[in-house]
């Protein structure tokens, strides 16, 4: 399955949270995330060795619903430089069959805020 594209905007200094409902491509039913862990990062470019931020990823219960929540606290978004970067979301499973799936990729725009 090829990763879908989804651009996100993060407001500097504000808490960021986004929920994804992952569906099976063949029949639009919830993707069963039982036994999976989710990881997501922001980088300057896809090939960059420097990570700007690592999202906290939570798979909702029950995992059969296919729901993933990614978040960044306000202190983390405050430290991000304004600009356009790249991000993606992976799920990984080690058992019964080891697999790693890139679900979503996209750009991440960090925008300034006025209120301090």
N, CA, C and O atoms as CSV, one atom per row, in Angstrom:
chain,resi,resn,atom,element,x,y,z
A,1,UNK,N,N,0.854,-1.158,0.000
A,1,UNK,CA,C,0.000,0.000,0.000
A,1,UNK,C,C,0.908,1.232,0.000
A,1,UNK,O,O,1.792,1.356,0.848
A,2,UNK,N,N,0.687,2.136,-0.951
A,2,UNK,CA,C,1.460,3.379,-1.019
A,2,UNK,C,C,0.943,4.370,0.018
A,2,UNK,O,O,-0.256,4.439,0.287
A,3,UNK,N,N,1.864,5.132,0.592
A,3,UNK,CA,C,1.491,6.124,1.607
A,3,UNK,C,C,0.640,7.219,0.980
A,3,UNK,O,O,0.921,7.691,-0.122
A,4,UNK,N,N,-0.404,7.613,1.700
A,4,UNK,CA,C,-1.216,8.742,1.273
A,4,UNK,C,C,-0.519,10.044,1.619
A,4,UNK,O,O,0.335,10.073,2.506
A,5,UNK,N,N,-0.868,11.120,0.932
A,5,UNK,CA,C,-0.270,12.429,1.200
A,5,UNK,C,C,-1.236,13.265,2.028
A,5,UNK,O,O,-2.427,13.345,1.726
A,6,UNK,N,N,-0.696,13.897,3.095
A,6,UNK,CA,C,-1.507,14.763,3.939
A,6,UNK,C,C,-0.617,15.858,4.502
A,6,UNK,O,O,0.282,15.580,5.295
A,7,UNK,N,N,-0.858,17.095,4.102
A,7,UNK,CA,C,-0.108,18.232,4.617
A,7,UNK,C,C,-0.687,18.700,5.939
A,7,UNK,O,O,-1.905,18.743,6.112
A,8,UNK,N,N,0.196,19.053,6.879
A,8,UNK,CA,C,-0.256,19.548,8.182
A,8,UNK,C,C,0.336,20.932,8.448
A,8,UNK,O,O,1.388,21.287,7.916
A,9,UNK,N,N,-0.359,21.700,9.278
A,9,UNK,CA,C,0.118,23.005,9.723
A,9,UNK,C,C,0.192,22.981,11.237
A,9,UNK,O,O,-0.769,22.616,11.914
A,10,UNK,N,N,1.349,23.377,11.763
A,10,UNK,CA,C,1.551,23.435,13.208
A,10,UNK,C,C,1.750,24.892,13.588
A,10,UNK,O,O,2.592,25.583,13.014
A,11,UNK,N,N,0.969,25.357,14.563
A,11,UNK,CA,C,1.108,26.722,15.063
A,11,UNK,C,C,2.152,26.720,16.179
A,11,UNK,O,O,2.022,26.003,17.171
A,12,UNK,N,N,3.175,27.527,15.997
A,12,UNK,CA,C,4.303,27.597,16.939
A,12,UNK,C,C,3.787,27.970,18.327
A,12,UNK,O,O,3.090,28.973,18.479
A,13,UNK,N,N,4.125,27.169,19.343
A,13,UNK,CA,C,3.724,27.440,20.715
A,13,UNK,C,C,2.355,26.924,21.115
A,13,UNK,O,O,1.939,27.105,22.259
A,14,UNK,N,N,1.642,26.280,20.186
A,14,UNK,CA,C,0.314,25.722,20.493
A,14,UNK,C,C,0.397,24.194,20.504
A,14,UNK,O,O,1.182,23.599,19.765
A,15,UNK,N,N,-0.411,23.577,21.342
A,15,UNK,CA,C,-0.484,22.121,21.354
A,15,UNK,C,C,-1.035,21.647,20.016
A,15,UNK,O,O,-1.988,22.222,19.491
A,16,UNK,N,N,-0.434,20.600,19.469
A,16,UNK,CA,C,-0.875,20.041,18.186
A,16,UNK,C,C,-1.416,18.641,18.430
A,16,UNK,O,O,-0.785,17.840,19.120
A,17,UNK,N,N,-2.580,18.345,17.867
A,17,UNK,CA,C,-3.167,17.006,17.955
A,17,UNK,C,C,-3.950,16.729,16.676
A,17,UNK,O,O,-4.661,17.592,16.160
A,18,UNK,N,N,-3.802,15.519,16.186
A,18,UNK,CA,C,-4.499,15.129,14.957
A,18,UNK,C,C,-4.830,13.641,15.036
A,18,UNK,O,O,-3.992,12.826,15.418
A,19,UNK,N,N,-6.054,13.305,14.671
A,19,UNK,CA,C,-6.507,11.911,14.699
A,19,UNK,C,C,-6.656,11.396,13.277
A,19,UNK,O,O,-7.179,12.087,12.402
A,20,UNK,N,N,-6.186,10.169,13.059
A,20,UNK,CA,C,-6.333,9.510,11.766
A,20,UNK,C,C,-7.153,8.248,11.934
A,20,UNK,O,O,-6.914,7.461,12.850
A,21,UNK,N,N,-8.114,8.056,11.055
A,21,UNK,CA,C,-8.883,6.823,10.987
A,21,UNK,C,C,-8.333,6.041,9.803
A,21,UNK,O,O,-8.587,6.398,8.653
A,22,UNK,N,N,-7.584,4.983,10.073
A,22,UNK,CA,C,-6.914,4.209,9.037
A,22,UNK,C,C,-7.881,3.143,8.513
A,22,UNK,O,O,-8.456,2.369,9.278
A,23,UNK,N,N,-8.042,3.129,7.185
A,23,UNK,CA,C,-8.979,2.209,6.548
A,23,UNK,C,C,-8.249,1.247,5.621
A,23,UNK,O,O,-7.208,1.584,5.057
A,24,UNK,N,N,-8.801,0.045,5.468
A,24,UNK,CA,C,-8.313,-0.894,4.456
A,24,UNK,C,C,-8.685,-0.359,3.082
A,24,UNK,O,O,-9.818,0.072,2.868
A,25,UNK,N,N,-7.747,-0.384,2.157
A,25,UNK,CA,C,-7.986,0.215,0.843
A,25,UNK,C,C,-9.006,-0.562,0.015
A,25,UNK,O,O,-9.676,0.023,-0.836
A,26,UNK,N,N,-9.133,-1.847,0.244
A,26,UNK,CA,C,-10.039,-2.654,-0.573
A,26,UNK,C,C,-11.504,-2.479,-0.252
A,26,UNK,O,O,-12.343,-2.516,-1.152
A,27,UNK,N,N,-11.833,-2.287,1.034
A,27,UNK,CA,C,-13.254,-2.269,1.395
A,27,UNK,C,C,-13.636,-1.133,2.358
A,27,UNK,O,O,-14.760,-1.103,2.860
A,28,UNK,N,N,-12.713,-0.208,2.617
A,28,UNK,CA,C,-12.970,0.949,3.487
A,28,UNK,C,C,-13.424,0.575,4.900
A,28,UNK,O,O,-14.141,1.337,5.548
A,29,UNK,N,N,-13.003,-0.598,5.370
A,29,UNK,CA,C,-13.255,-0.965,6.762
A,29,UNK,C,C,-12.045,-0.544,7.597
A,29,UNK,O,O,-10.966,-0.308,7.054
A,30,UNK,N,N,-12.224,-0.451,8.902
A,30,UNK,CA,C,-11.133,-0.040,9.794
A,30,UNK,C,C,-9.968,-1.023,9.697
A,30,UNK,O,O,-10.158,-2.239,9.705
A,31,UNK,N,N,-8.754,-0.466,9.607
A,31,UNK,CA,C,-7.537,-1.270,9.586
A,31,UNK,C,C,-7.250,-1.734,11.014
A,31,UNK,O,O,-7.139,-0.909,11.920
A,32,UNK,N,N,-7.132,-3.027,11.218
A,32,UNK,CA,C,-6.902,-3.584,12.554
A,32,UNK,C,C,-5.448,-3.332,12.967
A,32,UNK,O,O,-4.524,-3.895,12.380
A,33,UNK,N,N,-5.258,-2.488,13.973
A,33,UNK,CA,C,-3.924,-2.119,14.450
A,33,UNK,C,C,-3.455,-2.965,15.640
A,33,UNK,O,O,-2.503,-2.595,16.326
A,34,UNK,N,N,-4.114,-4.084,15.880
A,34,UNK,CA,C,-3.713,-4.975,16.963
A,34,UNK,C,C,-2.275,-5.426,16.753
A,34,UNK,O,O,-1.932,-5.927,15.682
A,35,UNK,N,N,-1.428,-5.252,17.772
A,35,UNK,CA,C,-0.035,-5.659,17.699
A,35,UNK,C,C,0.882,-4.661,17.016
A,35,UNK,O,O,2.077,-4.922,16.878
A,36,UNK,N,N,0.352,-3.525,16.587
A,36,UNK,CA,C,1.159,-2.501,15.919
A,36,UNK,C,C,1.561,-1.407,16.908
A,36,UNK,O,O,0.877,-1.180,17.905
A,37,UNK,N,N,2.666,-0.739,16.624
A,37,UNK,CA,C,3.043,0.507,17.279
A,37,UNK,C,C,3.144,1.558,16.180
A,37,UNK,O,O,3.422,1.236,15.025
A,38,UNK,N,N,2.919,2.808,16.545
A,38,UNK,CA,C,2.971,3.898,15.568
A,38,UNK,C,C,4.132,4.829,15.902
A,38,UNK,O,O,4.424,5.070,17.073
A,39,UNK,N,N,4.791,5.351,14.873
A,39,UNK,CA,C,5.869,6.323,15.027
A,39,UNK,C,C,5.718,7.393,13.958
A,39,UNK,O,O,5.279,7.121,12.841
A,40,UNK,N,N,6.094,8.628,14.326
A,40,UNK,CA,C,5.965,9.738,13.389
A,40,UNK,C,C,6.987,10.809,13.737
A,40,UNK,O,O,7.190,11.125,14.910
A,41,UNK,N,N,7.631,11.367,12.714
A,41,UNK,CA,C,8.672,12.366,12.916
A,41,UNK,C,C,8.542,13.503,11.904
A,41,UNK,O,O,7.934,13.357,10.844
A,42,UNK,N,N,9.136,14.640,12.271
A,42,UNK,CA,C,9.284,15.784,11.360
A,42,UNK,C,C,10.773,15.946,11.093
A,42,UNK,O,O,11.590,15.923,12.013
A,43,UNK,N,N,11.113,16.111,9.813
A,43,UNK,CA,C,12.503,16.349,9.422
A,43,UNK,C,C,12.556,17.492,8.407
A,43,UNK,O,O,11.562,17.805,7.751
A,44,UNK,N,N,13.729,18.105,8.292
A,44,UNK,CA,C,13.908,19.205,7.336
A,44,UNK,C,C,13.649,18.706,5.914
A,44,UNK,O,O,12.999,19.387,5.122
A,45,UNK,N,N,14.152,17.534,5.600
A,45,UNK,CA,C,13.912,16.901,4.299
A,45,UNK,C,C,13.797,15.402,4.536
A,45,UNK,O,O,14.215,14.909,5.583
A,46,UNK,N,N,13.239,14.675,3.582
A,46,UNK,CA,C,13.110,13.228,3.785
A,46,UNK,C,C,14.443,12.531,4.035
A,46,UNK,O,O,14.481,11.506,4.715
A,47,UNK,N,N,15.527,13.064,3.503
A,47,UNK,CA,C,16.836,12.428,3.648
A,47,UNK,C,C,17.663,12.994,4.793
A,47,UNK,O,O,18.794,12.559,5.007
A,48,UNK,N,N,17.125,13.945,5.523
A,48,UNK,CA,C,17.865,14.591,6.612
A,48,UNK,C,C,18.105,13.623,7.763
A,48,UNK,O,O,17.238,12.818,8.102
A,49,UNK,N,N,19.288,13.709,8.357
A,49,UNK,CA,C,19.577,12.879,9.527
A,49,UNK,C,C,19.098,13.547,10.818
A,49,UNK,O,O,19.060,12.908,11.869
A,50,UNK,N,N,18.732,14.833,10.742
A,50,UNK,CA,C,18.284,15.569,11.927
A,50,UNK,C,C,16.765,15.524,12.057
A,50,UNK,O,O,16.038,15.890,11.133
A,51,UNK,N,N,16.302,15.072,13.211
A,51,UNK,CA,C,14.880,15.051,13.514
A,51,UNK,C,C,14.517,16.358,14.213
A,51,UNK,O,O,15.121,16.709,15.227
A,52,UNK,N,N,13.526,17.084,13.674
A,52,UNK,CA,C,13.064,18.319,14.316
A,52,UNK,C,C,12.134,18.030,15.483
A,52,UNK,O,O,12.187,18.715,16.504
A,53,UNK,N,N,11.286,17.025,15.340
A,53,UNK,CA,C,10.344,16.662,16.407
A,53,UNK,C,C,9.869,15.227,16.197
A,53,UNK,O,O,9.804,14.728,15.074
A,54,UNK,N,N,9.543,14.589,17.306
A,54,UNK,CA,C,8.962,13.247,17.284
A,54,UNK,C,C,7.577,13.343,17.912
A,54,UNK,O,O,7.439,13.750,19.065
A,55,UNK,N,N,6.568,12.974,17.160
A,55,UNK,CA,C,5.199,12.997,17.669
A,55,UNK,C,C,4.998,11.895,18.706
A,55,UNK,O,O,5.597,10.824,18.604
A,56,UNK,N,N,4.162,12.156,19.693
A,56,UNK,CA,C,3.649,11.096,20.545
A,56,UNK,C,C,2.514,10.446,19.763
A,56,UNK,O,O,1.581,11.125,19.333
A,57,UNK,N,N,2.594,9.145,19.582
A,57,UNK,CA,C,1.591,8.416,18.796
A,57,UNK,C,C,0.858,7.439,19.701
A,57,UNK,O,O,1.474,6.672,20.440
A,58,UNK,N,N,-0.450,7.478,19.630
A,58,UNK,CA,C,-1.268,6.584,20.450
A,58,UNK,C,C,-2.284,5.877,19.567
A,58,UNK,O,O,-3.032,6.514,18.825
A,59,UNK,N,N,-2.300,4.565,19.655
A,59,UNK,CA,C,-3.316,3.776,18.965
A,59,UNK,C,C,-4.495,3.645,19.918
A,59,UNK,O,O,-4.344,3.172,21.044
A,60,UNK,N,N,-5.670,4.066,19.461
A,60,UNK,CA,C,-6.870,4.057,20.306
A,60,UNK,C,C,-7.290,2.629,20.630
A,60,UNK,O,O,-6.985,1.686,19.900
A,61,UNK,N,N,-7.994,2.500,21.738
A,61,UNK,CA,C,-8.517,1.205,22.173
A,61,UNK,C,C,-10.011,1.143,21.869
A,61,UNK,O,O,-10.732,2.092,22.176
A,62,UNK,N,N,-10.487,0.065,21.282
A,62,UNK,CA,C,-9.745,-1.104,20.844
A,62,UNK,C,C,-9.001,-0.823,19.532
A,62,UNK,O,O,-9.473,-0.035,18.712
A,63,UNK,N,N,-7.847,-1.459,19.330
A,63,UNK,CA,C,-7.055,-1.200,18.133
A,63,UNK,C,C,-7.738,-1.642,16.834
A,63,UNK,O,O,-7.311,-1.267,15.742
A,64,UNK,N,N,-8.779,-2.425,16.960
A,64,UNK,CA,C,-9.517,-2.853,15.765
A,64,UNK,C,C,-10.251,-1.692,15.098
A,64,UNK,O,O,-10.712,-1.825,13.965
A,65,UNK,N,N,-10.367,-0.546,15.792
A,65,UNK,CA,C,-11.021,0.642,15.220
A,65,UNK,C,C,-10.141,1.358,14.197
A,65,UNK,O,O,-10.647,2.138,13.391
A,66,UNK,N,N,-8.823,1.100,14.220
A,66,UNK,CA,C,-7.923,1.709,13.258
A,66,UNK,C,C,-7.655,3.190,13.479
A,66,UNK,O,O,-7.394,3.922,12.523
A,67,UNK,N,N,-7.716,3.641,14.731
A,67,UNK,CA,C,-7.560,5.069,15.026
A,67,UNK,C,C,-6.186,5.333,15.649
A,67,UNK,O,O,-5.780,4.664,16.599
A,68,UNK,N,N,-5.477,6.332,15.088
A,68,UNK,CA,C,-4.177,6.758,15.615
A,68,UNK,C,C,-4.251,8.249,15.916
A,68,UNK,O,O,-4.713,9.032,15.085
A,69,UNK,N,N,-3.798,8.642,17.103
A,69,UNK,CA,C,-3.716,10.048,17.496
A,69,UNK,C,C,-2.247,10.428,17.589
A,69,UNK,O,O,-1.460,9.756,18.256
A,70,UNK,N,N,-1.879,11.540,16.897
A,70,UNK,CA,C,-0.511,12.050,17.014
A,70,UNK,C,C,-0.573,13.425,17.676
A,70,UNK,O,O,-1.459,14.226,17.379
A,71,UNK,N,N,0.377,13.689,18.577
A,71,UNK,CA,C,0.373,14.951,19.311
A,71,UNK,C,C,1.789,15.485,19.492
A,71,UNK,O,O,2.768,14.740,19.476
A,72,UNK,N,N,1.861,16.811,19.666
A,72,UNK,CA,C,3.079,17.504,20.084
A,72,UNK,C,C,2.672,18.512,21.146
A,72,UNK,O,O,1.714,19.257,20.942
A,73,UNK,N,N,3.375,18.556,22.277
A,73,UNK,CA,C,3.038,19.545,23.308
A,73,UNK,C,C,3.465,20.946,22.874
A,73,UNK,O,O,4.290,21.108,21.975
A,74,UNK,N,N,2.891,21.950,23.527
A,74,UNK,CA,C,3.176,23.344,23.175
A,74,UNK,C,C,4.657,23.689,23.304
A,74,UNK,O,O,5.174,24.465,22.501
A,75,UNK,N,N,5.341,23.135,24.285
A,75,UNK,CA,C,6.773,23.427,24.450
A,75,UNK,C,C,7.582,22.939,23.241
A,75,UNK,O,O,8.561,23.574,22.849
A,76,UNK,N,N,7.176,21.830,22.665
A,76,UNK,CA,C,7.875,21.308,21.484
A,76,UNK,C,C,7.587,22.166,20.262
A,76,UNK,O,O,8.505,22.507,19.516
A,77,UNK,N,N,6.323,22.522,20.048
A,77,UNK,CA,C,6.011,23.343,18.871
A,77,UNK,C,C,6.655,24.727,18.985
A,77,UNK,O,O,7.010,25.329,17.972
A,78,UNK,N,N,6.808,25.238,20.219
A,78,UNK,CA,C,7.447,26.539,20.422
A,78,UNK,C,C,8.907,26.518,19.993
A,78,UNK,O,O,9.452,27.547,19.594
A,79,UNK,N,N,9.542,25.358,20.072
A,79,UNK,CA,C,10.959,25.256,19.729
A,79,UNK,C,C,11.197,25.011,18.232
A,79,UNK,O,O,12.337,25.064,17.771
A,80,UNK,N,N,10.131,24.743,17.478
A,80,UNK,CA,C,10.294,24.482,16.042
A,80,UNK,C,C,10.525,25.778,15.279
A,80,UNK,O,O,9.828,26.762,15.526
A,81,UNK,N,N,11.486,25.804,14.358
A,81,UNK,CA,C,11.662,27.000,13.530
A,81,UNK,C,C,10.529,27.107,12.508
A,81,UNK,O,O,10.047,26.099,11.992
A,82,UNK,N,N,10.116,28.336,12.227
A,82,UNK,CA,C,9.096,28.568,11.200
A,82,UNK,C,C,9.649,28.088,9.863
A,82,UNK,O,O,10.805,28.353,9.531
A,83,UNK,N,N,8.822,27.382,9.098
A,83,UNK,CA,C,9.251,26.885,7.791
A,83,UNK,C,C,8.406,25.717,7.338
A,83,UNK,O,O,7.437,25.337,7.995
A,84,UNK,N,N,8.789,25.152,6.203
A,84,UNK,CA,C,8.090,23.999,5.638
A,84,UNK,C,C,9.041,22.803,5.682
A,84,UNK,O,O,10.177,22.875,5.215
A,85,UNK,N,N,8.550,21.707,6.253
A,85,UNK,CA,C,9.356,20.519,6.475
A,85,UNK,C,C,8.618,19.289,5.951
A,85,UNK,O,O,7.644,19.419,5.211
A,86,UNK,N,N,9.077,18.098,6.332
A,86,UNK,CA,C,8.470,16.848,5.891
A,86,UNK,C,C,8.178,15.975,7.101
A,86,UNK,O,O,8.906,16.002,8.094
A,87,UNK,N,N,7.110,15.205,7.007
A,87,UNK,CA,C,6.729,14.306,8.093
A,87,UNK,C,C,6.150,13.032,7.491
A,87,UNK,O,O,5.750,13.011,6.327
A,88,UNK,N,N,6.108,11.976,8.289
A,88,UNK,CA,C,5.394,10.770,7.887
A,88,UNK,C,C,4.952,9.993,9.122
A,88,UNK,O,O,5.361,10.286,10.246
A,89,UNK,N,N,4.114,9.004,8.883
A,89,UNK,CA,C,3.555,8.168,9.948
A,89,UNK,C,C,3.715,6.706,9.551
A,89,UNK,O,O,3.230,6.271,8.507
A,90,UNK,N,N,4.403,5.963,10.403
A,90,UNK,CA,C,4.614,4.531,10.202
A,90,UNK,C,C,3.884,3.738,11.272
A,90,UNK,O,O,3.715,4.202,12.400
A,91,UNK,N,N,3.454,2.541,10.910
A,91,UNK,CA,C,3.044,1.543,11.908
A,91,UNK,C,C,3.945,0.335,11.716
A,91,UNK,O,O,4.297,-0.039,10.597
A,92,UNK,N,N,4.311,-0.269,12.860
A,92,UNK,CA,C,5.203,-1.428,12.820
A,92,UNK,C,C,4.605,-2.551,13.661
A,92,UNK,O,O,4.019,-2.326,14.719
A,93,UNK,N,N,4.776,-3.758,13.151
A,93,UNK,CA,C,4.298,-4.955,13.835
A,93,UNK,C,C,5.436,-5.972,13.850
A,93,UNK,O,O,6.092,-6.185,12.830
A,94,UNK,N,N,5.671,-6.597,14.996
A,94,UNK,CA,C,6.749,-7.584,15.066
A,94,UNK,C,C,6.233,-9.017,15.044
A,94,UNK,O,O,6.976,-9.939,14.708
A,95,UNK,N,N,4.963,-9.209,15.400
A,95,UNK,CA,C,4.415,-10.558,15.452
A,95,UNK,C,C,2.938,-10.501,15.071
A,95,UNK,O,O,2.290,-9.526,15.452
A,96,UNK,N,N,2.370,-11.423,14.381
A,96,UNK,CA,C,2.930,-12.710,13.980
A,96,UNK,C,C,3.847,-12.599,12.753
A,96,UNK,O,O,4.623,-13.514,12.479
A,97,UNK,N,N,3.762,-11.501,12.027
A,97,UNK,CA,C,4.604,-11.300,10.850
A,97,UNK,C,C,5.219,-9.912,10.946
A,97,UNK,O,O,4.502,-8.919,11.066
A,98,UNK,N,N,6.550,-9.841,10.893
A,98,UNK,CA,C,7.204,-8.542,10.991
A,98,UNK,C,C,6.893,-7.709,9.753
A,98,UNK,O,O,7.089,-8.154,8.623
A,99,UNK,N,N,6.404,-6.489,9.987
A,99,UNK,CA,C,6.117,-5.590,8.879
A,99,UNK,C,C,6.155,-4.144,9.351
A,99,UNK,O,O,5.883,-3.840,10.512
A,100,UNK,N,N,6.495,-3.273,8.429
A,100,UNK,CA,C,6.535,-1.840,8.676
A,100,UNK,C,C,5.806,-1.182,7.519
A,100,UNK,O,O,6.149,-1.402,6.357
A,101,UNK,N,N,4.798,-0.372,7.835
A,101,UNK,CA,C,3.961,0.239,6.803
A,101,UNK,C,C,3.992,1.750,6.951
A,101,UNK,O,O,3.670,2.275,8.017
A,102,UNK,N,N,4.371,2.444,5.909
A,102,UNK,CA,C,4.305,3.908,5.882
A,102,UNK,C,C,2.893,4.269,5.431
A,102,UNK,O,O,2.534,4.084,4.268
A,103,UNK,N,N,2.104,4.782,6.358
A,103,UNK,CA,C,0.702,5.071,6.066
A,103,UNK,C,C,0.507,6.423,5.389
A,103,UNK,O,O,-0.249,6.544,4.425
A,104,UNK,N,N,1.201,7.443,5.909
A,104,UNK,CA,C,0.961,8.817,5.466
A,104,UNK,C,C,2.293,9.545,5.373
A,104,UNK,O,O,3.190,9.320,6.186
A,105,UNK,N,N,2.416,10.413,4.387
A,105,UNK,CA,C,3.571,11.288,4.247
A,105,UNK,C,C,3.044,12.664,3.872
A,105,UNK,O,O,1.913,12.800,3.404
A,106,UNK,N,N,3.869,13.680,4.081
A,106,UNK,CA,C,3.415,15.000,3.667
A,106,UNK,C,C,4.346,16.105,4.102
A,106,UNK,O,O,5.416,15.876,4.666
A,107,UNK,N,N,3.898,17.312,3.817
A,107,UNK,CA,C,4.634,18.484,4.266
A,107,UNK,C,C,4.087,18.925,5.613
A,107,UNK,O,O,2.941,18.652,5.971
A,108,UNK,N,N,4.941,19.610,6.338
A,108,UNK,CA,C,4.578,20.132,7.653
A,108,UNK,C,C,4.996,21.600,7.685
A,108,UNK,O,O,6.186,21.917,7.679
A,109,UNK,N,N,4.029,22.472,7.719
A,109,UNK,CA,C,4.328,23.899,7.783
A,109,UNK,C,C,4.201,24.382,9.222
A,109,UNK,O,O,3.155,24.220,9.850
A,110,UNK,N,N,5.260,24.969,9.731
A,110,UNK,CA,C,5.245,25.563,11.063
A,110,UNK,C,C,5.066,27.064,10.874
A,110,UNK,O,O,5.876,27.724,10.221
A,111,UNK,N,N,3.986,27.593,11.460
A,111,UNK,CA,C,3.659,29.020,11.282
A,111,UNK,C,C,3.799,29.765,12.607
A,111,UNK,O,O,3.568,29.200,13.676
A,112,UNK,N,N,4.180,31.045,12.523
A,112,UNK,CA,C,4.327,31.826,13.758
A,112,UNK,C,C,2.957,32.188,14.342
A,112,UNK,O,O,1.948,32.214,13.636
A,113,UNK,N,N,2.950,32.464,15.644
A,113,UNK,CA,C,1.757,32.963,16.306
A,113,UNK,C,C,2.044,34.358,16.846
A,113,UNK,O,O,3.206,34.744,16.980
A,114,UNK,N,N,1.004,35.113,17.156
A,114,UNK,CA,C,1.151,36.473,17.634
A,114,UNK,C,C,1.237,36.509,19.155
A,114,UNK,O,O,2.097,37.182,19.721
A,115,UNK,N,N,0.347,35.786,19.804
A,115,UNK,CA,C,0.284,35.798,21.268
A,115,UNK,C,C,1.443,35.024,21.867
A,115,UNK,O,O,1.775,33.932,21.406
A,116,UNK,N,N,2.051,35.587,22.886
A,116,UNK,CA,C,3.186,34.924,23.552
A,116,UNK,C,C,2.807,34.578,24.976
A,116,UNK,O,O,3.618,34.015,25.711
